[in-house]
Amino acid sequence: MLSLIQSVVSNAEYLVPTMWIALGCVVSWYFLSAKREQEITEEEVEILWKSHKQFDNCSAEIFEKIIKGKKLIGYICQCGHEHKQERLIVSFGKSAHSCA
């Protein structure tokens, strides 16, 4: 165990860049793949469910709304299909709220 610690201390010039690279990887993952739920309207949920029924040949008659807090964020179909409206925490393209 002592030789392992001595080895790490003697090669400290490799340890610092390695830690920075690891931190950079974690931050990149967070900004590029972490998502959060986005609120949608009841009409959007119904349209999404109807399109699921049409394209997946689903024979379900009802669905349950997924509510988190006071926000409607998706639905669960009777067949087991679950849809949550999610978006990236950081987006690099045009935002949905920008005027174009």
Summary of the structure (lengths in Angstrom):
residues: 100
radius of gyration: 23.0
end to end distance: 62.3
largest distance: 67.6
contacts: 203
relative contact order: 0.15
helix: 45%
strand: 22%
